[in-house]
C-alpha cells in the first residue's frame, strides 16, 4: 500500500521546496544559507556546551576555595 502511494504521488510533492526551484537561479542563497547553518550550528552547540561546563567548573572552584582556606587556617593555628 505504501509503495502504491509513493508511486502515485507527483514528483514535485516528493521534492523539498528549495529543490523545487531548480533552474530558476533564485535558490542559490538558500543553498548557501543552509550550508552555512549546517556548518556553524554544530560548532556553536559544541562551543556553548564547553563554555557552560567551564563556567560550571569555575563556579564550583570558587565555592570550594573558601572552605579549603578555612581548613588550612585551622590546621595552621592548631599546630
Buried (B, 14 or more C-beta within 10 A) or exposed (E): EEEEEEEEEEEEEEEEEBEBBEEEEEBEEBEEEEEEEEEEEEEEEEEEEEEEEEEEEEEEEEEEEEEEEEEEEEEEEEE
